[in-house]
């Protein structure tokens, strides 16, 4: 059975997400430079690579910390000012 490029991409994305969930994501000061270097190495525009990684990181963070449906309010925030 021949697999389409689209299906290969879907499977690759699922494998990457699973790996990142298991191993975690390490945020480092030079992360953007590393992404840029990898993008250049594999022939992907840097801006696309940055968008891809940012979207992936945000998605995985939101799995762990879903956005709150309401804004939290701290009544003590302005007290004493």
N, CA, C and O atoms as a CHARMM CRD file, in Angstrom:
* protein
*
  324
    1    1 UNK  N      0.83700  -1.17500   0.00000 PROA 1      0.00000
    2    1 UNK  CA     0.00000   0.00000   0.00000 PROA 1      0.00000
    3    1 UNK  C      0.88700   1.24400   0.00000 PROA 1      0.00000
    4    1 UNK  O      1.79900   1.36700   0.81700 PROA 1      0.00000
    5    2 UNK  N      0.61200   2.15300  -0.91400 PROA 2      0.00000
    6    2 UNK  CA     1.37500   3.39900  -1.00700 PROA 2      0.00000
    7    2 UNK  C      0.76800   4.44400  -0.08800 PROA 2      0.00000
    8    2 UNK  O     -0.44600   4.64700  -0.07100 PROA 2      0.00000
    9    3 UNK  N      1.62700   5.10200   0.67400 PROA 3      0.00000
   10    3 UNK  CA     1.16900   6.12000   1.61900 PROA 3      0.00000
   11    3 UNK  C      1.38000   7.49700   0.99300 PROA 3      0.00000
   12    3 UNK  O      2.43200   7.76600   0.41400 PROA 3      0.00000
   13    4 UNK  N      0.38200   8.36200   1.11100 PROA 4      0.00000
   14    4 UNK  CA     0.50400   9.71200   0.56400 PROA 4      0.00000
   15    4 UNK  C      1.43500  10.55500   1.43300 PROA 4      0.00000
   16    4 UNK  O      1.66700  10.24200   2.60000 PROA 4      0.00000
   17    5 UNK  N      1.95500  11.61200   0.85500 PROA 5      0.00000
   18    5 UNK  CA     2.80800  12.52500   1.60300 PROA 5      0.00000
   19    5 UNK  C      2.02500  13.18300   2.73300 PROA 5      0.00000
   20    5 UNK  O      2.57000  13.43500   3.80700 PROA 5      0.00000
   21    6 UNK  N      0.75300  13.45900   2.48900 PROA 6      0.00000
   22    6 UNK  CA    -0.08100  14.05700   3.53900 PROA 6      0.00000
   23    6 UNK  C     -0.19900  13.11600   4.73300 PROA 6      0.00000
   24    6 UNK  O     -0.08100  13.54800   5.87900 PROA 6      0.00000
   25    7 UNK  N     -0.43000  11.83300   4.47100 PROA 7      0.00000
   26    7 UNK  CA    -0.55500  10.86200   5.56200 PROA 7      0.00000
   27    7 UNK  C      0.76800  10.70900   6.30800 PROA 7      0.00000
   28    7 UNK  O      0.78600  10.59000   7.53300 PROA 7      0.00000
   29    8 UNK  N      1.87900  10.71200   5.56300 PROA 8      0.00000
   30    8 UNK  CA     3.19000  10.64000   6.20100 PROA 8      0.00000
   31    8 UNK  C      3.37200  11.82200   7.15200 PROA 8      0.00000
   32    8 UNK  O      3.88300  11.66300   8.26100 PROA 8      0.00000
   33    9 UNK  N      2.95300  12.99700   6.71400 PROA 9      0.00000
   34    9 UNK  CA     3.05300  14.18500   7.54900 PROA 9      0.00000
   35    9 UNK  C      2.20800  14.07700   8.80600 PROA 9      0.00000
   36    9 UNK  O      2.63600  14.47600   9.88900 PROA 9      0.00000
   37   10 UNK  N      0.99100  13.52900   8.65500 PROA 10     0.00000
   38   10 UNK  CA     0.11900  13.35300   9.81700 PROA 10     0.00000
   39   10 UNK  C      0.75100  12.40900  10.83400 PROA 10     0.00000
   40   10 UNK  O      0.74500  12.67900  12.03500 PROA 10     0.00000
   41   11 UNK  N      1.29300  11.30700  10.34200 PROA 11     0.00000
   42   11 UNK  CA     1.91900  10.32400  11.22600 PROA 11     0.00000
   43   11 UNK  C      3.15800  10.91900  11.88900 PROA 11     0.00000
   44   11 UNK  O      3.38000  10.71200  13.08200 PROA 11     0.00000
   45   12 UNK  N      3.96100  11.65100  11.13400 PROA 12     0.00000
   46   12 UNK  CA     5.16200  12.28000  11.69100 PROA 12     0.00000
   47   12 UNK  C      4.78600  13.25400  12.80000 PROA 12     0.00000
   48   12 UNK  O      5.46000  13.30800  13.82900 PROA 12     0.00000
   49   13 UNK  N      3.72500  14.02000  12.60700 PROA 13     0.00000
   50   13 UNK  CA     3.27900  14.97100  13.61800 PROA 13     0.00000
   51   13 UNK  C      2.81800  14.25300  14.88100 PROA 13     0.00000
   52   13 UNK  O      3.14800  14.67400  15.98900 PROA 13     0.00000
   53   14 UNK  N      2.06600  13.18600  14.72300 PROA 14     0.00000
   54   14 UNK  CA     1.61400  12.41300  15.88400 PROA 14     0.00000
   55   14 UNK  C      2.79600  11.80900  16.64400 PROA 14     0.00000
   56   14 UNK  O      2.81600  11.81700  17.87400 PROA 14     0.00000
   57   15 UNK  N      3.77400  11.28900  15.91400 PROA 15     0.00000
   58   15 UNK  CA     4.96300  10.72100  16.55600 PROA 15     0.00000
   59   15 UNK  C      5.74700  11.79600  17.30300 PROA 15     0.00000
   60   15 UNK  O      6.21800  11.55900  18.41500 PROA 15     0.00000
   61   16 UNK  N      5.88900  12.97700  16.69800 PROA 16     0.00000
   62   16 UNK  CA     6.61200  14.06800  17.34700 PROA 16     0.00000
   63   16 UNK  C      5.89500  14.51100  18.61500 PROA 16     0.00000
   64   16 UNK  O      6.53500  14.69400  19.65000 PROA 16     0.00000
   65   17 UNK  N      4.58400  14.68300  18.55100 PROA 17     0.00000
   66   17 UNK  CA     3.81900  15.09300  19.73700 PROA 17     0.00000
   67   17 UNK  C      3.95700  14.06000  20.85200 PROA 17     0.00000
   68   17 UNK  O      4.14400  14.41400  22.01500 PROA 17     0.00000
   69   18 UNK  N      3.86500  12.79300  20.49300 PROA 18     0.00000
   70   18 UNK  CA     3.99200  11.73700  21.49000 PROA 18     0.00000
   71   18 UNK  C      5.37600  11.77100  22.13600 PROA 18     0.00000
   72   18 UNK  O      5.50200  11.60600  23.34900 PROA 18     0.00000
   73   19 UNK  N      6.38900  11.98100  21.34400 PROA 19     0.00000
   74   19 UNK  CA     7.75500  12.03400  21.87600 PROA 19     0.00000
   75   19 UNK  C      7.93100  13.22900  22.80200 PROA 19     0.00000
   76   19 UNK  O      8.52400  13.10500  23.87400 PROA 19     0.00000
   77   20 UNK  N      7.41500  14.39400  22.39100 PROA 20     0.00000
   78   20 UNK  CA     7.53700  15.58300  23.23100 PROA 20     0.00000
   79   20 UNK  C      6.75700  15.43600  24.53100 PROA 20     0.00000
   80   20 UNK  O      7.20000  15.91000  25.57700 PROA 20     0.00000
   81   21 UNK  N      5.60700  14.78700  24.47300 PROA 21     0.00000
   82   21 UNK  CA     4.84500  14.54400  25.70500 PROA 21     0.00000
   83   21 UNK  C      5.64500  13.67900  26.66800 PROA 21     0.00000
   84   21 UNK  O      5.65300  13.92600  27.87400 PROA 21     0.00000
   85   22 UNK  N      6.30400  12.68200  26.14300 PROA 22     0.00000
   86   22 UNK  CA     7.06700  11.75300  26.97700 PROA 22     0.00000
   87   22 UNK  C      8.37300  12.33000  27.48700 PROA 22     0.00000
   88   22 UNK  O      8.73100  12.13200  28.64800 PROA 22     0.00000
   89   23 UNK  N      9.09200  13.04500  26.62500 PROA 23     0.00000
   90   23 UNK  CA    10.40700  13.55900  26.98900 PROA 23     0.00000
   91   23 UNK  C     10.36100  14.98800  27.50600 PROA 23     0.00000
   92   23 UNK  O     11.30300  15.44700  28.15200 PROA 23     0.00000
   93   24 UNK  N      9.27800  15.68900  27.22800 PROA 24     0.00000
   94   24 UNK  CA     9.15500  17.07700  27.65900 PROA 24     0.00000
   95   24 UNK  C      9.77400  18.03700  26.66600 PROA 24     0.00000
   96   24 UNK  O     10.42700  17.63900  25.70200 PROA 24     0.00000
   97   25 UNK  N      9.55100  19.30100  26.92900 PROA 25     0.00000
   98   25 UNK  CA    10.07300  20.36800  26.08200 PROA 25     0.00000
   99   25 UNK  C     10.99900  21.20500  26.93400 PROA 25     0.00000
  100   25 UNK  O     10.61900  21.66500  28.01100 PROA 25     0.00000
  101   26 UNK  N     12.19300  21.40100  26.46200 PROA 26     0.00000
  102   26 UNK  CA    13.17700  22.18100  27.21300 PROA 26     0.00000
  103   26 UNK  C     13.30300  23.55800  26.55700 PROA 26     0.00000
  104   26 UNK  O     13.74000  23.68100  25.41300 PROA 26     0.00000
  105   27 UNK  N     12.91400  24.57600  27.29800 PROA 27     0.00000
  106   27 UNK  CA    13.02400  25.93700  26.79700 PROA 27     0.00000
  107   27 UNK  C     14.38400  26.48600  27.20300 PROA 27     0.00000
  108   27 UNK  O     14.72000  26.52700  28.38700 PROA 27     0.00000
  109   28 UNK  N     15.16000  26.90500  26.21700 PROA 28     0.00000
  110   28 UNK  CA    16.50600  27.39000  26.46800 PROA 28     0.00000
  111   28 UNK  C     16.66100  28.78400  25.87200 PROA 28     0.00000
  112   28 UNK  O     15.94100  29.14600  24.94200 PROA 28     0.00000
  113   29 UNK  N     17.58800  29.55900  26.39700 PROA 29     0.00000
  114   29 UNK  CA    17.78800  30.91600  25.87700 PROA 29     0.00000
  115   29 UNK  C     18.10400  30.95600  24.38100 PROA 29     0.00000
  116   29 UNK  O     17.72600  31.90800  23.69700 PROA 29     0.00000
  117   30 UNK  N     18.78900  29.94000  23.86900 PROA 30     0.00000
  118   30 UNK  CA    19.16000  29.94300  22.45200 PROA 30     0.00000
  119   30 UNK  C     18.23200  29.08400  21.59300 PROA 30     0.00000
  120   30 UNK  O     18.60800  28.65300  20.50300 PROA 30     0.00000
  121   31 UNK  N     17.03000  28.84100  22.08400 PROA 31     0.00000
  122   31 UNK  CA    16.08700  27.97200  21.38000 PROA 31     0.00000
  123   31 UNK  C     15.76800  28.49700  19.97300 PROA 31     0.00000
  124   31 UNK  O     15.73000  27.72400  19.01600 PROA 31     0.00000
  125   32 UNK  N     15.54000  29.80300  19.85200 PROA 32     0.00000
  126   32 UNK  CA    15.21600  30.36300  18.53400 PROA 32     0.00000
  127   32 UNK  C     16.37400  30.17200  17.55800 PROA 32     0.00000
  128   32 UNK  O     16.15800  29.86300  16.38600 PROA 32     0.00000
  129   33 UNK  N     17.57700  30.35200  18.03200 PROA 33     0.00000
  130   33 UNK  CA    18.74100  30.15400  17.15300 PROA 33     0.00000
  131   33 UNK  C     18.83100  28.70000  16.71200 PROA 33     0.00000
  132   33 UNK  O     19.11100  28.41400  15.54800 PROA 33     0.00000
  133   34 UNK  N     18.59400  27.78000  17.64800 PROA 34     0.00000
  134   34 UNK  CA    18.63900  26.35600  17.31600 PROA 34     0.00000
  135   34 UNK  C     17.56900  25.99600  16.28400 PROA 34     0.00000
  136   34 UNK  O     17.82700  25.23400  15.35300 PROA 34     0.00000
  137   35 UNK  N     16.37500  26.54600  16.45700 PROA 35     0.00000
  138   35 UNK  CA    15.29900  26.28800  15.48900 PROA 35     0.00000
  139   35 UNK  C     15.70000  26.82900  14.12500 PROA 35     0.00000
  140   35 UNK  O     15.50400  26.16800  13.10500 PROA 35     0.00000
  141   36 UNK  N     16.26400  28.03600  14.11000 PROA 36     0.00000
  142   36 UNK  CA    16.72300  28.62200  12.84700 PROA 36     0.00000
  143   36 UNK  C     17.78600  27.77300  12.18600 PROA 36     0.00000
  144   36 UNK  O     17.75200  27.56700  10.97300 PROA 36     0.00000
  145   37 UNK  N     18.73500  27.27600  12.97400 PROA 37     0.00000
  146   37 UNK  CA    19.79100  26.42300  12.42400 PROA 37     0.00000
  147   37 UNK  C     19.21900  25.12900  11.85400 PROA 37     0.00000
  148   37 UNK  O     19.61600  24.68800  10.77600 PROA 37     0.00000
  149   38 UNK  N     18.28600  24.52700  12.58400 PROA 38     0.00000
  150   38 UNK  CA    17.67800  23.28800  12.10100 PROA 38     0.00000
  151   38 UNK  C     16.87400  23.53500  10.83800 PROA 38     0.00000
  152   38 UNK  O     16.91100  22.73000   9.90800 PROA 38     0.00000
  153   39 UNK  N     16.14800  24.64600  10.79900 PROA 39     0.00000
  154   39 UNK  CA    15.35200  24.98100   9.61800 PROA 39     0.00000
  155   39 UNK  C     16.25000  25.11700   8.39300 PROA 39     0.00000
  156   39 UNK  O     15.94700  24.58900   7.32300 PROA 39     0.00000
  157   40 UNK  N     17.35000  25.82700   8.56500 PROA 40     0.00000
  158   40 UNK  CA    18.29500  25.99800   7.46000 PROA 40     0.00000
  159   40 UNK  C     18.86000  24.65300   7.03300 PROA 40     0.00000
  160   40 UNK  O     18.99300  24.37800   5.84000 PROA 40     0.00000
  161   41 UNK  N     19.19000  23.82400   7.99700 PROA 41     0.00000
  162   41 UNK  CA    19.78000  22.50300   7.71200 PROA 41     0.00000
  163   41 UNK  C     18.83600  21.62600   6.89200 PROA 41     0.00000
  164   41 UNK  O     19.27900  20.91000   5.99400 PROA 41     0.00000
  165   42 UNK  N     17.53500  21.67700   7.19400 PROA 42     0.00000
  166   42 UNK  CA    16.58700  20.80800   6.49400 PROA 42     0.00000
  167   42 UNK  C     15.87200  21.50300   5.33400 PROA 42     0.00000
  168   42 UNK  O     15.02600  20.90200   4.67100 PROA 42     0.00000
  169   43 UNK  N     16.21500  22.76800   5.09300 PROA 43     0.00000
  170   43 UNK  CA    15.65500  23.47300   3.94200 PROA 43     0.00000
  171   43 UNK  C     14.24400  23.99400   4.12600 PROA 43     0.00000
  172   43 UNK  O     13.47900  24.08900   3.16600 PROA 43     0.00000
  173   44 UNK  N     13.89800  24.33000   5.35700 PROA 44     0.00000
  174   44 UNK  CA    12.57700  24.87900   5.65900 PROA 44     0.00000
  175   44 UNK  C     12.75900  26.35800   5.98400 PROA 44     0.00000
  176   44 UNK  O     13.70300  26.71700   6.68800 PROA 44     0.00000
  177   45 UNK  N     11.87100  27.23000   5.48400 PROA 45     0.00000
  178   45 UNK  CA    11.99300  28.64300   5.85400 PROA 45     0.00000
  179   45 UNK  C     11.95400  28.80900   7.37600 PROA 45     0.00000
  180   45 UNK  O     11.15000  28.17800   8.06100 PROA 45     0.00000
  181   46 UNK  N     12.83300  29.66200   7.88500 PROA 46     0.00000
  182   46 UNK  CA    12.96100  29.85400   9.33300 PROA 46     0.00000
  183   46 UNK  C     11.63500  30.28500   9.95100 PROA 46     0.00000
  184   46 UNK  O     11.25600  29.77900  11.00600 PROA 46     0.00000
  185   47 UNK  N     10.93300  31.20300   9.31500 PROA 47     0.00000
  186   47 UNK  CA     9.66000  31.68800   9.85300 PROA 47     0.00000
  187   47 UNK  C      8.65100  30.54400   9.99200 PROA 47     0.00000
  188   47 UNK  O      7.92600  30.47200  10.98400 PROA 47     0.00000
  189   48 UNK  N      8.60400  29.65200   9.00100 PROA 48     0.00000
  190   48 UNK  CA     7.69500  28.49700   9.08900 PROA 48     0.00000
  191   48 UNK  C      8.08600  27.57800  10.23000 PROA 48     0.00000
  192   48 UNK  O      7.22200  27.08600  10.95500 PROA 48     0.00000
  193   49 UNK  N      9.37400  27.34100  10.39500 PROA 49     0.00000
  194   49 UNK  CA     9.84100  26.48200  11.48900 PROA 49     0.00000
  195   49 UNK  C      9.48800  27.09400  12.83800 PROA 49     0.00000
  196   49 UNK  O      9.06500  26.38700  13.75300 PROA 49     0.00000
  197   50 UNK  N      9.66200  28.40700  12.96100 PROA 50     0.00000
  198   50 UNK  CA     9.31800  29.08600  14.21400 PROA 50     0.00000
  199   50 UNK  C      7.82100  28.95600  14.50400 PROA 50     0.00000
  200   50 UNK  O      7.42700  28.66800  15.63500 PROA 50     0.00000
  201   51 UNK  N      6.98800  29.16900  13.47700 PROA 51     0.00000
  202   51 UNK  CA     5.53900  29.04100  13.66000 PROA 51     0.00000
  203   51 UNK  C      5.16800  27.61900  14.06600 PROA 51     0.00000
  204   51 UNK  O      4.32700  27.41800  14.94300 PROA 51     0.00000
  205   52 UNK  N      5.78900  26.64700  13.43500 PROA 52     0.00000
  206   52 UNK  CA     5.50400  25.24800  13.72500 PROA 52     0.00000
  207   52 UNK  C      5.83900  24.91500  15.17400 PROA 52     0.00000
  208   52 UNK  O      5.01800  24.33600  15.88600 PROA 52     0.00000
  209   53 UNK  N      7.03400  25.27600  15.60900 PROA 53     0.00000
  210   53 UNK  CA     7.47000  24.95500  16.96700 PROA 53     0.00000
  211   53 UNK  C      6.62300  25.71200  17.99200 PROA 53     0.00000
  212   53 UNK  O      6.21300  25.14000  19.00200 PROA 53     0.00000
  213   54 UNK  N      6.36200  26.98600  17.73500 PROA 54     0.00000
  214   54 UNK  CA     5.55200  27.75900  18.66900 PROA 54     0.00000
  215   54 UNK  C      4.15800  27.15200  18.81600 PROA 54     0.00000
  216   54 UNK  O      3.65400  27.01300  19.93000 PROA 54     0.00000
  217   55 UNK  N      3.54000  26.79400  17.70000 PROA 55     0.00000
  218   55 UNK  CA     2.21600  26.17400  17.76200 PROA 55     0.00000
  219   55 UNK  C      2.22600  24.86300  18.51900 PROA 55     0.00000
  220   55 UNK  O      1.31900  24.58000  19.30100 PROA 55     0.00000
  221   56 UNK  N      3.26000  24.05800  18.28300 PROA 56     0.00000
  222   56 UNK  CA     3.38700  22.76300  18.95100 PROA 56     0.00000
  223   56 UNK  C      3.54900  22.95800  20.45600 PROA 56     0.00000
  224   56 UNK  O      2.87900  22.29000  21.24300 PROA 56     0.00000
  225   57 UNK  N      4.42600  23.86000  20.85600 PROA 57     0.00000
  226   57 UNK  CA     4.67300  24.10100  22.27800 PROA 57     0.00000
  227   57 UNK  C      3.40600  24.61300  22.95200 PROA 57     0.00000
  228   57 UNK  O      3.03600  24.14000  24.02700 PROA 57     0.00000
  229   58 UNK  N      2.74200  25.57600  22.32500 PROA 58     0.00000
  230   58 UNK  CA     1.50800  26.11800  22.91200 PROA 58     0.00000
  231   58 UNK  C      0.43600  25.03500  23.04500 PROA 58     0.00000
  232   58 UNK  O     -0.25400  24.96100  24.06200 PROA 58     0.00000
  233   59 UNK  N      0.30000  24.20600  22.02800 PROA 59     0.00000
  234   59 UNK  CA    -0.69100  23.12800  22.07500 PROA 59     0.00000
  235   59 UNK  C     -0.41700  22.16500  23.22200 PROA 59     0.00000
  236   59 UNK  O     -1.33200  21.78000  23.95000 PROA 59     0.00000
  237   60 UNK  N      0.83900  21.77900  23.38100 PROA 60     0.00000
  238   60 UNK  CA     1.17800  20.82900  24.43700 PROA 60     0.00000
  239   60 UNK  C      1.06100  21.45300  25.82800 PROA 60     0.00000
  240   60 UNK  O      0.67500  20.77500  26.78000 PROA 60     0.00000
  241   61 UNK  N      1.39100  22.73500  25.94800 PROA 61     0.00000
  242   61 UNK  CA     1.22100  23.41400  27.23500 PROA 61     0.00000
  243   61 UNK  C     -0.26400  23.49400  27.58700 PROA 61     0.00000
  244   61 UNK  O     -0.64100  23.29800  28.74300 PROA 61     0.00000
  245   62 UNK  N     -1.10400  23.78100  26.59300 PROA 62     0.00000
  246   62 UNK  CA    -2.53900  23.88700  26.85500 PROA 62     0.00000
  247   62 UNK  C     -3.16800  22.53700  27.20800 PROA 62     0.00000
  248   62 UNK  O     -4.21900  22.49600  27.84800 PROA 62     0.00000
  249   63 UNK  N     -2.53900  21.43800  26.80100 PROA 63     0.00000
  250   63 UNK  CA    -3.01800  20.12600  27.23500 PROA 63     0.00000
  251   63 UNK  C     -2.85300  19.98100  28.73900 PROA 63     0.00000
  252   63 UNK  O     -3.70800  19.41800  29.42400 PROA 63     0.00000
  253   64 UNK  N     -1.73500  20.50200  29.24100 PROA 64     0.00000
  254   64 UNK  CA    -1.44500  20.39400  30.66800 PROA 64     0.00000
  255   64 UNK  C     -2.15100  21.49200  31.45600 PROA 64     0.00000
  256   64 UNK  O     -2.68700  21.24700  32.53700 PROA 64     0.00000
  257   65 UNK  N     -2.14700  22.69900  30.90800 PROA 65     0.00000
  258   65 UNK  CA    -2.76000  23.86100  31.55700 PROA 65     0.00000
  259   65 UNK  C     -3.80700  24.46000  30.62300 PROA 65     0.00000
  260   65 UNK  O     -3.52900  25.44200  29.93500 PROA 65     0.00000
  261   66 UNK  N     -5.01300  23.87900  30.59100 PROA 66     0.00000
  262   66 UNK  CA    -6.04300  24.40900  29.69200 PROA 66     0.00000
  263   66 UNK  C     -6.36700  25.86200  30.02500 PROA 66     0.00000
  264   66 UNK  O     -6.33200  26.26000  31.18900 PROA 66     0.00000
  265   67 UNK  N     -6.68400  26.65700  28.99300 PROA 67     0.00000
  266   67 UNK  CA    -7.05000  28.05200  29.27200 PROA 67     0.00000
  267   67 UNK  C     -8.27400  28.09500  30.17800 PROA 67     0.00000
  268   67 UNK  O     -9.18100  27.27100  30.06300 PROA 67     0.00000
  269   68 UNK  N     -8.28100  29.05300  31.06200 PROA 68     0.00000
  270   68 UNK  CA    -9.41100  29.18600  31.98000 PROA 68     0.00000
  271   68 UNK  C    -10.54600  29.87100  31.25500 PROA 68     0.00000
  272   68 UNK  O    -10.32800  30.76500  30.43800 PROA 68     0.00000
  273   69 UNK  N    -11.76400  29.44400  31.55900 PROA 69     0.00000
  274   69 UNK  CA   -12.92300  30.01200  30.88700 PROA 69     0.00000
  275   69 UNK  C    -13.30100  31.37000  31.44400 PROA 69     0.00000
  276   69 UNK  O    -14.03100  32.12900  30.80700 PROA 69     0.00000
  277   70 UNK  N    -12.80500  31.67500  32.63300 PROA 70     0.00000
  278   70 UNK  CA   -13.10300  32.97800  33.21200 PROA 70     0.00000
  279   70 UNK  C    -11.81600  33.59600  33.73000 PROA 70     0.00000
  280   70 UNK  O    -10.85500  32.89600  34.04700 PROA 70     0.00000
  281   71 UNK  N    -11.81600  34.89400  33.80900 PROA 71     0.00000
  282   71 UNK  CA   -10.64400  35.60900  34.29300 PROA 71     0.00000
  283   71 UNK  C    -10.59900  35.49400  35.80900 PROA 71     0.00000
  284   71 UNK  O    -11.60600  35.71600  36.48300 PROA 71     0.00000
  285   72 UNK  N     -9.44400  35.14800  36.34300 PROA 72     0.00000
  286   72 UNK  CA    -9.35000  35.07800  37.80400 PROA 72     0.00000
  287   72 UNK  C     -9.15500  36.48700  38.34600 PROA 72     0.00000
  288   72 UNK  O     -8.49700  37.32700  37.73300 PROA 72     0.00000
  289   73 UNK  N     -9.73300  36.71300  39.48100 PROA 73     0.00000
  290   73 UNK  CA    -9.71100  38.03900  40.09900 PROA 73     0.00000
  291   73 UNK  C     -9.18400  37.90100  41.51200 PROA 73     0.00000
  292   73 UNK  O     -9.66600  37.07500  42.28700 PROA 73     0.00000
  293   74 UNK  N     -8.20600  38.70300  41.84000 PROA 74     0.00000
  294   74 UNK  CA    -7.62600  38.70000  43.16900 PROA 74     0.00000
  295   74 UNK  C     -8.10000  39.96100  43.88700 PROA 74     0.00000
  296   74 UNK  O     -7.60400  41.05000  43.59800 PROA 74     0.00000
  297   75 UNK  N     -9.05200  39.83800  44.81900 PROA 75     0.00000
  298   75 UNK  CA    -9.58300  41.03000  45.47900 PROA 75     0.00000
  299   75 UNK  C     -8.55900  41.75500  46.33700 PROA 75     0.00000
  300   75 UNK  O     -8.75700  42.92700  46.65700 PROA 75     0.00000
  301   76 UNK  N     -7.47500  41.09700  46.71700 PROA 76     0.00000
  302   76 UNK  CA    -6.44900  41.73200  47.54700 PROA 76     0.00000
  303   76 UNK  C     -5.39200  42.47000  46.73200 PROA 76     0.00000
  304   76 UNK  O     -4.50200  43.10300  47.30100 PROA 76     0.00000
  305   77 UNK  N     -5.48200  42.39300  45.41800 PROA 77     0.00000
  306   77 UNK  CA    -4.43300  42.95500  44.55100 PROA 77     0.00000
  307   77 UNK  C     -4.21100  44.45700  44.78800 PROA 77     0.00000
  308   77 UNK  O     -3.07000  44.90100  44.91100 PROA 77     0.00000
  309   78 UNK  N     -5.29600  45.23400  44.85200 PROA 78     0.00000
  310   78 UNK  CA    -5.16200  46.69600  44.98200 PROA 78     0.00000
  311   78 UNK  C     -5.24400  47.18800  46.41900 PROA 78     0.00000
  312   78 UNK  O     -5.13200  48.38800  46.66900 PROA 78     0.00000
  313   79 UNK  N     -5.43600  46.29100  47.35000 PROA 79     0.00000
  314   79 UNK  CA    -5.56200  46.70100  48.75100 PROA 79     0.00000
  315   79 UNK  C     -4.26700  47.31400  49.25600 PROA 79     0.00000
  316   79 UNK  O     -3.18000  46.79000  49.01700 PROA 79     0.00000
  317   80 UNK  N     -4.39900  48.41600  49.94700 PROA 80     0.00000
  318   80 UNK  CA    -3.24900  49.05400  50.55700 PROA 80     0.00000
  319   80 UNK  C     -2.46500  49.93800  49.62400 PROA 80     0.00000
  320   80 UNK  O     -1.39200  50.42000  49.98800 PROA 80     0.00000
  321   81 UNK  N     -2.96600  50.16200  48.44500 PROA 81     0.00000
  322   81 UNK  CA    -2.24800  51.02700  47.48700 PROA 81     0.00000
  323   81 UNK  C     -2.71000  52.44100  47.59600 PROA 81     0.00000
  324   81 UNK  O     -2.22100  53.30700  46.87200 PROA 81     0.00000
